[in-house]
Amino acid sequence: MIKFINYFRQSLVLKLIIIAGATLLISISTLVYFSTKHHKQKVMKEIMASADRLGNTIRLGTHYAMMLDSNDDINQIINNIAKQKEIESIRIYNKKGQIKFSSKISEVDQITSIKDEACYVCHRTNPPPDKLSLKERTRIFNSSDGYRQLGIIYPILNEPDCATSCHIHSKDEKILGTLDLVISLAEKEKEIMLFIKLIIGTGILVFIILSSIITIVVIRFINLPIKQMTAATDRIADGDFFTPLNVRQNDEMGRLAASINKMGANIGEKQIELNKQKDQYQTLFELVPCLITVQDKKYKLLSYNRKFADMFDPKPDDHCYYAYKGLNKKCDDCPVERTFKDGKQHHGEQTGINKDGTVSHWIVKTAGITDSSGKIVSAMEMSIDITPRKKLEQELKKSEANYYAIFNNMPCPVFVLDVKTLKIVDCNEMVKAVYGYSRKEIIQTSYLNLFYNREKKDLRKIITGSSFINKIRQINKLGKIIFVNIRISPSEYSGLKVLLIAASDITRRLETEQQLIQAGKLATLGEMATGVAHELNQPLSVMKTASSFFIKKINNQEEIDNKILFTMLEKIDVNVDRASKIINHMRQFARKSEPGLEKVEVNKVIEKTLEIFSRQLKARGIELVLEIEKNLPKINADPARLEQVFLNLIINARDAIEENILLNKDVITEKKIILKTQSTAANVICSICDTGTGVSEEIIDKVFEPFFTTKEVGKGTGIGLSISYGIVKEFGGTIKVEPNINPNIKHGACFIITFPRLR
């Protein structure tokens, strides 16, 4: 029994057969049970229905005889019907329980107890009910011979005809008696038993057949393939990966067998690849260009690679500290020891002596090697030779010392800024010379604090988005404003992203340039003196005429008409304003301006420039042609210095035209200056073209050099175009000279200025 239980536990096939057989047995048994039960119920319903019909027939047959009070007819009807084989007895009881008629003559006039089963159906209540269902009127009981009988009671009701016939009954009586029909169930029970035996036999036969089929199918299509697949998996476990499993079934077992074949082939391929990798890893272990050892807890060398063997020539059972350094005990700071203690990886730097006596340095990293239970049984130590790096570090220290020497001795202030916060991370010694702050005072302060009167938000955008900032104002420790040019480049400093700021103090240079620009303005004013005198002469002449008129009238003691007086005074007032405007314009032009840019409309600057100079050109017979584009975009500039540029170029154009006339006295020469403005998608362009002598190819690259001039001695300083060039560059623009681009003029020159337009 124990063997069977163990076999049952280990056999899937036996489990399937037993479970399937038990399921089949339960299913067939359930089917047999409900089939027999259903058949019994059906037969009993048929018997009861047949008996009920027979009873009603008897009741209806005897009804007429009872109405005639014909006892012989009643007996005859009962005896004739009782001759049928299934009928056991037919009785008619009166209401007192006396048998008045019976198929058995011996029972006539016998009185039964009211508690007898045949009577109790009606007499269980008082008065007896007159209506009962078939089920309530039916009873099944055993005969004296041991077989079962079916009895049905039919109440004989007191009908209206009964009260008017020869019978003497009260109208209030509902039941006069009962008809009791008893039928034998012996034959039907034999049929039922035969049916039960037949269906049980059929069930047993079906169970045996189906169980046999299931057993054969399970053994053929499950047990045999499982045995084959078990053998195949055992072969795979033993290393035979490529012997195919031959299960010719186009079902799950067949697909499982195909999967096992595929698995074996894949495992075989993986094993081949794994062996290759193992060989590769072994080769790498041996040939890797670093030192690898495996040590036990006593620091004995269990294995090591070829490089370690070549470098230290270890002997069997050598300890690592002896093989590495020739020591007789472990190192004080041993990473292998720490790995054995906590199981974690550790690293450090070690120094040892090679076989040839030279000193080497290594970076050492250790890791634990565990067994199947996770316990550390040995440790692997990998050492990388960093001797060349150590030498480089020493060289780097020397280089850093040189770098700091250069950094601190650079002839301009240098700042190192954190790119996110713009705080000063480092600076050189020149910061103190220019700004007055020591390194201790300025480190970790914001670089934006050095700027004068600027929004820090705007400055941050400018600094982080530019590589060069020209002529920007800063403030030193004493509160004095200085001008600097700043060069910006991104870099890294001690792992931090920084901006390198090199500042050039241009305060003195700007002062010199301002002096030079001022000198240029004064020279321009000298050039304009004649025109200014002419401009002032007109309002003075008007005022002189008016004053002479008033003096004459007063001397002659003549009255002056109020209308004439108002007109003359109005002209004086207008001309005084005109003279004041000219003088203010000259004063503003001559005034020294502070460096700074603002939004400027070029057309307005040109209009202001021509207020004085256009009359002078007209007086000299030079035609001024204006081709001005309306709604010109604004630019970034200083209006006073931009006016100086236009004045310088117009004066040069005037001088070139007059020089051309002197050189070509016999030729009628056109005297014209064309001033044009226009815009493109990115720029505002101004061109000043003349009909003068032009610029030759030999000097076209020199015209903007300081003190270069083609004019006679005493007529030109050579600084006008140089100053103009510097001013335009400061505004972010360009200026160039080329031959006249006007197709109608074959001589002369054009100065073309291009400014970036504001968005």
C-alpha positions in Angstrom: 0.0 0.0 0.0 2.8 2.4 0.9 4.5 1.6 -2.4 1.3 2.3 -4.3 0.9 5.7 -2.4 4.5 6.6 -3.3 4.0 5.5 -6.9 0.8 7.6 -7.0 2.6 10.6 -5.7 5.4 10.3 -8.3 3.3 9.2 -11.3 1.5 11.9 -13.3 -0.1 9.2 -15.5 -1.6 7.3 -12.6 -2.9 10.5 -11.1 -4.6 11.4 -14.4 -6.0 7.9 -14.8 -7.4 7.7 -11.3 -8.7 11.3 -11.4 -10.3 10.7 -14.8 -11.7 7.3 -13.7 -13.1 8.8 -10.5 -14.6 11.7 -12.3 -16.1 9.3 -14.9 -17.5 7.0 -12.2 -19.1 9.9 -10.3 -20.5 11.3 -13.5 -22.0 7.9 -14.6 -23.3 7.1 -11.1 -24.9 10.5 -10.9 -26.4 9.9 -14.3 -27.7 6.5 -13.3 -29.1 7.8 -10.0 -31.1 10.7 -11.6 -32.1 8.5 -14.6 -33.6 5.8 -12.3 -35.2 8.4 -10.1 -36.7 10.2 -13.1 -38.0 6.8 -14.5 -39.6 5.9 -11.2 -41.3 9.2 -10.9 -42.5 9.0 -14.5 -43.9 5.4 -14.1 -45.6 6.3 -10.8 -47.2 9.4 -12.5 -48.4 7.2 -15.3 -49.8 4.6 -12.9 -51.5 7.2 -10.8 -53.0 8.9 -13.9 -54.2 5.5 -15.2 -55.6 4.5 -11.8 -57.3 7.9 -11.5 -58.9 7.4 -14.9 -60.1 3.9 -13.9 -61.4 5.2 -10.5 -63.4 8.0 -12.2 -64.7 5.4 -14.7 -65.9 3.2 -11.8 -67.4 6.2 -9.9 -69.2 7.4 -13.0 -70.4 3.8 -13.8 -71.8 3.2 -10.4 -73.4 6.7 -10.1 -76.4 5.8 -12.2 -76.9 2.5 -10.4 -76.7 4.3 -7.1 -79.4 6.8 -8.3 -81.6 3.9 -9.1 -80.6 2.2 -5.8 -79.7 -0.9 -7.8 -77.3 -2.8 -5.7 -77.0 -5.7 -8.1 -75.9 -3.3 -10.9 -73.3 -1.8 -8.6 -71.9 -5.2 -7.6 -71.9 -6.3 -11.2 -70.0 -3.2 -12.3 -67.4 -3.6 -9.5 -66.9 -7.3 -10.0 -66.5 -6.9 -13.8 -63.9 -4.2 -13.4 -62.1 -6.1 -10.6 -61.3 -8.9 -12.9 -58.4 -6.9 -14.4 -55.1 -8.3 -13.3 -53.6 -5.2 -11.7 -56.8 -4.4 -9.6 -56.5 -5.8 -6.1 -59.8 -4.5 -4.7 -62.7 -2.1 -5.3 -64.7 -1.0 -2.2 -67.5 1.5 -1.6 -67.8 2.8 2.0 -70.6 4.7 3.5 -70.0 7.6 5.7 -69.8 5.4 8.8 -66.9 3.4 7.4 -69.0 0.3 6.6 -68.1 -1.5 3.3 -71.3 -1.5 1.3 -69.8 -2.9 -1.9 -66.6 -4.8 -2.6 -64.9 -6.9 -5.2 -64.3 -9.3 -2.4 -67.7 -10.6 -1.2 -66.3 -11.4 2.3 -65.6 -7.8 3.0 -69.2 -6.6 2.4 -70.9 -5.0 5.5 -67.6 -5.0 7.4 -67.0 -1.8 9.4 -63.5 -0.3 9.3 -62.0 2.0 11.8 -62.2 5.7 10.9 -58.4 5.8 11.5 -57.7 3.3 8.8 -55.6 4.6 6.0 -58.5 4.5 3.5 -60.8 6.5 5.8 -58.3 8.8 7.5 -57.8 10.7 4.2 -61.2 12.2 4.6 -61.9 11.9 8.3 -58.7 13.7 9.5 -60.8 16.9 9.7 -64.4 17.3 10.9 -66.4 17.8 8.8 -64.6 15.8 6.1 -63.5 17.9 3.1 -65.4 17.6 -0.1 -62.5 18.4 -2.4 -59.1 16.7 -2.3 -56.2 16.6 -4.8 -55.2 13.4 -6.4 -52.0 13.3 -4.4 -54.0 13.8 -1.2 -56.3 10.9 -2.2 -53.5 8.6 -3.1 -51.6 6.2 -0.8 -49.0 3.5 -1.3 -48.7 0.6 1.1 -47.3 -2.9 1.3 -49.5 -5.9 0.9 -49.5 -8.9 3.1 -47.5 -10.7 0.4 -44.7 -8.1 0.5 -45.3 -6.2 -2.7 -46.5 -2.6 -2.8 -50.1 -1.5 -3.6 -51.5 1.8 -4.8 -54.8 3.0 -3.3 -56.9 6.0 -4.5 -59.9 7.3 -2.6 -62.8 9.0 -4.5 -65.4 10.8 -2.3 -69.1 10.2 -3.2 -70.7 13.6 -2.9 -74.3 14.3 -1.9 -75.6 15.7 -5.2 -79.0 17.5 -5.5 -80.5 14.5 -7.3 -79.7 12.3 -4.4 -81.9 14.3 -2.0 -84.9 14.0 -4.4 -84.5 10.3 -5.2 -85.4 7.4 -3.1 -82.4 7.9 -0.7 -83.0 9.6 2.5 -80.2 12.0 3.0 -80.1 15.5 4.5 -79.3 18.3 2.1 -76.6 19.5 4.4 -74.6 16.3 4.1 -71.8 16.8 1.6 -70.2 13.3 1.4 -72.3 10.2 1.4 -69.3 7.7 1.2 -66.1 6.9 -0.6 -64.9 4.7 -3.5 -61.6 3.0 -2.7 -59.6 1.5 -5.6 -56.5 -0.5 -4.8 -54.0 -1.5 -7.6 -51.0 -3.8 -7.4 -47.6 -2.3 -8.2 -45.8 -5.7 -8.4 -45.5 -5.8 -12.2 -44.5 -2.1 -12.5 -41.9 -2.5 -9.8 -40.5 -5.5 -11.7 -40.3 -3.3 -14.8 -38.6 -0.5 -12.8 -36.1 -2.9 -11.3 -35.3 -4.3 -14.7 -34.7 -0.7 -16.0 -32.5 0.0 -13.0 -30.4 -3.1 -13.6 -30.2 -2.3 -17.3 -29.0 1.3 -16.8 -26.6 0.3 -14.1 -25.1 -2.4 -16.3 -24.9 0.1 -19.2 -23.2 2.6 -16.9 -20.7 -0.1 -15.7 -20.0 -1.1 -19.3 -19.5 2.5 -20.4 -17.3 3.2 -17.4 -15.1 0.2 -18.2 -14.9 1.1 -21.9 -14.2 4.8 -21.3 -11.7 4.0 -18.5 -9.9 1.7 -20.8 -9.8 4.2 -23.6 -8.6 7.0 -21.2 -5.9 4.7 -19.8 -4.7 3.7 -23.3 -4.7 7.3 -24.5 -2.9 8.6 -21.5 -0.3 5.9 -21.6 0.2 6.2 -25.4 0.0 10.0 -25.8 1.2 11.2 -22.4 3.1 8.5 -20.5 5.4 7.4 -23.3 6.2 10.9 -24.6 6.9 12.0 -20.9 9.3 9.1 -20.5 11.0 10.0 -23.8 11.2 13.7 -22.8 12.5 12.8 -19.3 15.3 10.7 -20.9 16.0 13.6 -23.3 16.3 16.1 -20.4 18.6 13.7 -18.5 20.8 13.5 -21.7 20.8 17.4 -21.8 21.8 17.4 -18.1 24.6 15.0 -18.9 25.8 17.3 -21.7 24.3 15.6 -24.7 22.6 18.6 -26.2 22.1 17.6 -29.8 20.5 14.0 -29.7 17.0 14.7 -31.1 13.8 13.6 -29.2 11.6 11.7 -31.6 8.0 12.3 -30.5 5.7 12.3 -33.6 2.6 13.9 -32.3 1.0 17.0 -33.6 -0.3 18.2 -30.2 1.0 19.8 -27.0 3.3 16.9 -26.3 4.7 17.1 -29.8 5.2 20.8 -29.5 6.8 20.3 -26.0 9.1 17.7 -27.5 10.1 20.2 -30.2 10.7 22.8 -27.6 12.9 20.4 -25.7 14.9 19.7 -28.9 15.2 23.5 -29.5 16.1 24.1 -25.9 18.8 21.4 -26.1 20.2 22.9 -29.3 20.1 26.4 -27.8 21.8 25.2 -24.6 24.4 23.4 -26.6 25.1 26.6 -28.6 25.2 28.6 -25.4 27.5 26.1 -23.8 29.8 26.3 -26.8 29.7 30.1 -26.6 30.1 29.9 -22.8 33.2 27.7 -23.2 34.6 30.2 -25.7 33.9 33.1 -23.2 35.4 31.0 -20.4 38.5 30.6 -22.5 38.5 34.3 -23.4 38.1 35.3 -19.8 40.9 33.0 -18.8 43.0 34.5 -21.5 42.0 38.0 -20.4 42.8 37.0 -16.8 46.2 35.9 -17.9 46.9 38.7 -20.3 45.1 41.7 -18.8 47.6 44.6 -18.3 47.1 44.8 -14.5 48.0 42.7 -11.5 45.3 40.2 -10.4 45.5 37.9 -7.4 43.0 35.7 -5.5 43.8 35.4 -1.7 42.4 33.4 1.2 41.7 34.8 4.6 45.3 34.3 5.6 46.4 36.4 2.6 47.9 33.4 0.8 48.0 33.6 -2.9 45.4 31.1 -4.3 45.9 32.2 -8.0 47.3 35.1 -9.9 47.7 36.2 -13.5 50.7 36.1 -15.8 51.6 39.8 -15.3 51.8 39.3 -11.5 54.0 36.3 -12.0 56.3 38.1 -14.4 56.6 41.1 -12.1 57.1 39.5 -8.7 58.0 35.9 -9.3 55.8 34.5 -6.5 56.4 31.1 -4.9 53.8 28.5 -3.9 52.1 29.4 -0.6 53.5 33.0 -0.7 51.6 35.6 1.2 50.6 38.7 -0.8 52.5 41.1 1.4 55.7 39.1 0.9 55.3 38.8 -2.8 54.3 42.5 -3.3 56.7 44.2 -0.8 58.9 41.6 0.7 57.2 42.1 4.1 56.8 39.5 6.8 53.4 40.7 7.9 50.4 42.2 6.3 50.2 45.9 5.4 48.8 48.2 8.0 46.2 49.6 5.6 45.1 46.4 3.8 41.9 46.6 1.6 41.7 42.8 1.4 41.3 42.7 5.2 38.5 45.3 5.0 36.8 43.2 2.3 36.9 40.1 4.4 35.4 42.1 7.3 32.4 43.8 5.6 32.1 42.0 2.2 32.3 45.3 0.3 34.7 46.5 -2.3 37.6 48.7 -1.2 40.4 50.5 -2.9 43.5 52.4 -2.0 47.0 53.2 -3.2 50.0 51.0 -2.5 53.7 51.2 -3.1 56.0 48.2 -3.7 59.3 47.1 -5.0 59.7 45.2 -8.2 62.1 42.3 -8.9 64.6 44.7 -10.4 64.5 46.9 -7.2 62.6 49.8 -8.7 59.7 51.4 -6.8 56.2 51.1 -8.3 52.9 52.6 -7.3 49.5 51.0 -7.8 45.8 51.7 -7.3 44.4 48.6 -5.6 40.8 47.5 -5.6 39.4 44.4 -3.9 36.2 42.4 -4.1 34.9 39.4 -2.2 34.4 36.0 -3.8 31.5 34.0 -2.2 30.4 30.4 -2.2 26.9 29.1 -2.9 25.7 30.2 0.6 26.9 33.7 0.1 29.8 33.5 2.5 33.1 35.2 1.5 35.7 32.5 1.1 38.4 34.5 -0.8 39.1 37.9 -2.1 40.3 39.2 -5.5 42.7 42.0 -5.6 43.4 44.0 -8.8 46.3 46.4 -9.0 46.8 49.0 -11.7 50.3 50.4 -12.1 50.1 54.2 -11.7 53.8 54.9 -11.6 53.7 57.0 -14.8 50.7 58.9 -13.4 52.6 59.6 -10.2 55.4 61.1 -12.2 52.8 63.1 -14.2 51.2 64.4 -11.0 54.6 65.7 -9.9 55.0 67.4 -13.3 51.4 68.7 -13.0 52.2 70.3 -9.6 55.2 72.0 -11.2 52.9 73.1 -14.1 50.2 74.4 -11.7 52.9 76.4 -9.9 53.9 77.9 -13.2 50.3 78.5 -14.1 49.6 80.4 -10.9 52.8 82.4 -11.4 51.6 83.4 -14.9 48.0 83.9 -13.7 49.0 86.2 -10.8 51.5 88.1 -12.9 49.3 88.8 -16.0 49.3 92.5 -16.8 45.5 92.8 -16.6 42.8 91.7 -14.0 41.5 88.2 -14.5 38.4 86.9 -12.7 37.1 83.3 -12.5 33.3 83.4 -12.1 30.8 80.7 -11.2 28.7 80.4 -14.4 25.4 80.1 -12.4 25.8 82.7 -9.7 28.5 84.9 -11.3 30.3 84.9 -7.9 34.0 85.5 -8.1 35.7 82.1 -7.4 39.3 83.3 -8.0 41.2 86.3 -9.3 44.8 87.4 -9.9 46.9 90.0 -8.2 46.2 92.7 -10.8 42.7 93.0 -9.5 44.0 95.0 -6.5 46.1 97.3 -8.8 43.1 98.2 -11.0 40.1 97.8 -8.6 41.7 98.3 -5.2 40.3 95.1 -3.7 42.5 92.4 -2.3 41.7 88.7 -3.1 40.4 88.1 0.4 37.9 91.0 0.0 36.6 90.2 -3.4 36.5 86.3 -3.5 32.9 85.0 -3.2 31.3 88.4 -3.9 29.2 89.0 -7.0 31.0 90.2 -10.0 28.0 92.3 -10.8 28.8 94.6 -7.9 31.7 96.0 -9.9 29.4 97.5 -12.5 28.2 101.1 -12.4 24.6 102.0 -12.6 23.4 99.0 -14.6 20.5 96.6 -14.0 22.0 93.3 -12.7 19.4 91.3 -14.7 20.5 92.9 -18.0 24.2 92.5 -17.0 23.7 88.8 -16.3 22.3 88.3 -19.8 25.1 90.3 -21.4 27.9 88.5 -19.5 26.6 85.0 -20.0 25.7 85.6 -23.7 28.8 87.5 -24.9 32.4 86.8 -25.6 33.5 90.5 -25.7 32.0 93.6 -24.0 33.4 96.9 -25.2 33.8 100.1 -23.2 31.7 99.3 -20.2 31.7 101.3 -17.0 32.8 99.8 -13.7 33.6 101.2 -10.3 36.6 100.6 -8.1 36.9 100.4 -4.4 37.3 104.2 -4.0 34.0 104.7 -6.0 35.8 106.0 -9.1 34.4 105.1 -12.5 36.7 103.2 -14.8 36.1 102.0 -18.3 37.1 98.5 -19.3 37.0 96.1 -22.2 36.0 92.6 -21.1 36.8 89.3 -22.8 34.7 86.3 -21.7 35.4 82.6 -22.3 33.8 79.5 -20.7 36.0 77.0 -19.0 36.3 74.6 -16.1 37.9 75.3 -12.7 38.3 72.5 -10.1 35.4 70.6 -11.7 33.1 73.7 -11.7 31.8 75.4 -14.9 33.2 78.9 -14.9 33.6 82.0 -17.0 37.1 83.4 -17.4 37.0 87.2 -17.4 39.9 89.3 -18.7 39.4 93.0 -18.1 41.5 95.7 -19.8 41.5 99.1 -18.2 40.9 101.5 -21.1 40.1 104.6 -18.9 43.3 106.5 -19.9 42.9 105.5 -23.5 39.3 106.7 -23.6 40.4 110.0 -22.1 43.0 110.3 -24.8 40.4 109.3 -27.5 37.9 111.8 -26.1 40.6 114.5 -26.3 41.3 113.5 -29.9 37.5 113.4 -30.7 37.1 116.8 -29.0 40.0 118.1 -31.1 38.3 116.7 -34.2 35.1 118.5 -33.2 37.0 121.8 -32.8 38.7 121.2 -36.1 35.2 120.6 -37.6 33.9 123.7 -36.0 36.8 125.6 -37.6 35.8 124.1 -40.9 32.2 125.2 -40.2 33.2 128.7 -39.0 32.4 130.4 -42.4 29.0 128.7 -42.6 28.2 129.5 -39.0 29.1 133.1 -39.6 26.9 133.2 -42.7 24.1 131.6 -40.8 24.4 134.1 -37.9 24.8 137.0 -40.3 21.3 136.6 -41.7 19.3 137.0 -38.4 21.8 139.7 -37.4 21.1 141.6 -40.6 17.3 141.3 -40.0 17.7 142.6 -36.5 20.0 145.4 -37.7 17.6 146.5 -40.4 14.7 146.6 -37.8 16.7 148.5 -35.3 17.8 151.0 -37.9 14.2 151.5 -38.9 13.2 152.2 -35.3 16.1 154.6 -34.8 15.2 156.6 -37.9 11.6 156.8 -36.9 12.4 157.9 -33.4 15.0 160.5 -34.7 12.3 161.9 -37.1 9.8 161.8 -34.3 7.5 159.8 -36.5 4.8 157.5 -35.3 5.2 153.8 -36.0 2.1 152.0 -37.0 1.2 149.2 -34.5 0.8 146.7 -37.3 4.3 147.5 -38.6 5.7 147.6 -35.1 4.3 144.1 -34.4 5.6 142.7 -37.7 9.2 144.1 -37.1 9.3 142.9 -33.5 8.0 139.5 -34.6 10.8 139.2 -37.2 13.4 140.2 -34.6 12.0 137.6 -32.2 12.1 134.8 -34.8 15.7 135.7 -35.9 16.8 135.8 -32.2 15.4 132.3 -31.8 17.2 131.2 -35.0 20.5 132.6 -33.8 20.1 131.0 -30.4 19.3 127.7 -32.0 22.5 127.9 -34.1 24.6 128.8 -31.1 23.0 126.1 -28.9 23.6 123.6 -31.7 27.3 124.6 -31.9 27.6 124.5 -28.1 26.1 121.0 -27.9 28.3 119.8 -30.7 31.4 121.2 -29.1 30.5 119.8 -25.7 32.5 116.8 -24.5 30.0 113.8 -24.4 30.2 110.9 -22.0 30.5 107.4 -23.6 27.1 105.8 -23.8 24.7 104.5 -26.4 20.9 105.1 -26.8 18.2 104.4 -29.4 18.8 106.9 -32.2 16.9 107.8 -35.4 19.5 108.3 -38.1 17.3 110.5 -40.2 16.9 113.0 -37.4 20.7 113.1 -36.8 21.2 113.8 -40.5 18.5 116.5 -40.4 20.2 118.2 -37.4 23.6 118.0 -39.2 22.3 119.7 -42.3 20.6 122.6 -40.3 23.9 124.6 -40.5 25.9 122.9 -43.2 23.4 122.8 -46.0 23.5 126.5 -46.4 27.2 126.5 -46.6 27.1 123.9 -49.4 24.5 125.9 -51.2 26.7 129.0 -50.9 29.5 127.1 -52.5 27.3 125.9 -55.4 27.2 122.3 -54.3 23.9 120.5 -54.7 22.8 118.3 -51.8 20.6 115.4 -52.9 18.7 113.6 -50.2 17.4 110.0 -50.7 16.0 109.4 -47.3 13.9 106.3 -46.5 11.0 107.1 -44.2 10.3 105.2 -41.0 13.9 104.1 -40.8 14.6 101.5 -37.9 16.5 102.9 -34.9 20.1 101.9 -34.1 22.2 102.0 -30.9 24.5 105.1 -31.0 25.4 108.4 -29.4 23.6 111.2 -31.5 26.3 113.8 -30.9 29.2 111.6 -32.0 27.1 110.2 -34.9 26.5 113.9 -36.0 30.3 114.4 -35.9 30.7 111.4 -38.3 28.3 112.8 -40.8 29.9 116.3 -40.6 33.3 114.8 -41.2 32.2 112.9 -44.2 30.2 115.8 -45.7 33.2 118.1 -45.2 35.5 115.6 -46.9 33.0 115.3 -49.8 32.9 119.1 -50.1 36.7 119.3 -50.1 37.0 116.5 -52.7 34.5 118.3 -55.0 36.4 121.6 -54.7 39.7 119.9 -55.2 38.4 118.2 -58.4 37.2 121.6 -59.7 40.8 123.0 -59.2 42.3 120.0 -60.9 39.9 120.2 -63.9 39.5 124.0 -64.4 38.8 123.7 -68.1 36.2 121.0 -67.7 32.7 121.6 -66.5 32.4 119.4 -63.4 29.2 118.5 -61.7 29.2 119.5 -58.0 26.9 117.1 -56.1 26.7 115.3 -52.8 24.2 112.4 -52.6 23.1 111.4 -49.0 21.1 108.2 -48.9 19.6 106.1 -46.1 17.9 102.7 -46.4 17.3 99.6 -44.4 17.5 95.8 -44.8 16.2 92.9 -42.7 19.3 93.2 -40.5 20.9 96.6 -41.0 20.5 100.4 -41.5 22.7 101.7 -44.3 23.9 105.3 -44.9 25.9 106.3 -47.9 27.5 109.7 -48.7 28.6 109.9 -52.3 30.3 112.9 -54.0 31.5 114.0 -57.4 35.0 114.8 -56.2 38.4 113.4 -56.9 37.6 109.9 -55.6 39.9 107.5 -53.8 42.6 105.6 -55.7 43.3 101.9 -55.2 46.7 102.7 -53.7 45.3 104.6 -50.7 41.9 103.0 -50.2 43.3 100.8 -47.4 44.9 103.9 -45.6 42.1 106.5 -45.6 41.0 105.5 -42.0 44.5 105.5 -40.5 45.2 108.2 -38.0 46.9 111.4 -39.4 46.7 110.1 -43.0 45.5 112.8 -45.4 45.8 113.7 -49.1 45.1 117.4 -48.5 47.7 120.1 -48.7 49.7 121.0 -45.5 47.5 123.3 -43.4 44.2 122.1 -44.9 43.8 118.7 -43.2 44.8 117.0 -39.9 44.2 113.4 -41.0 42.2 112.6 -37.9 38.6 113.1 -39.1 38.2 109.8 -40.9 40.1 107.9 -38.2 37.8 109.3 -35.5 34.8 108.5 -37.6 36.0 105.0 -38.1 36.4 104.5 -34.3 33.0 106.0 -33.6 31.2 103.7 -36.1 33.0 100.6 -34.8 32.0 101.6 -31.2 28.4 101.6 -32.4 28.8 98.1 -33.8 28.8 99.2 -37.4 31.2 99.2 -40.3 32.4 101.9 -42.6 34.1 101.5 -46.0 35.0 103.6 -49.0 34.6 102.6 -52.7 34.3 104.3 -56.1 31.0 106.1 -56.7 28.2 103.6 -57.1 25.9 106.1 -58.8 25.7 105.0 -62.5 25.3 108.6 -63.7 28.5 109.8 -62.1 31.8 108.4 -63.4 34.0 109.8 -60.7 34.0 110.5 -57.0 33.8 108.3 -54.0 31.2 106.8 -51.7 31.5 106.3 -47.9 29.1 103.5 -46.9 28.2 103.1 -43.2 26.3 100.0 -42.0 24.7 99.8 -38.5 22.9 96.8 -37.0 19.2 97.7 -36.7 17.3 97.3 -33.4 14.7 94.5 -33.2 
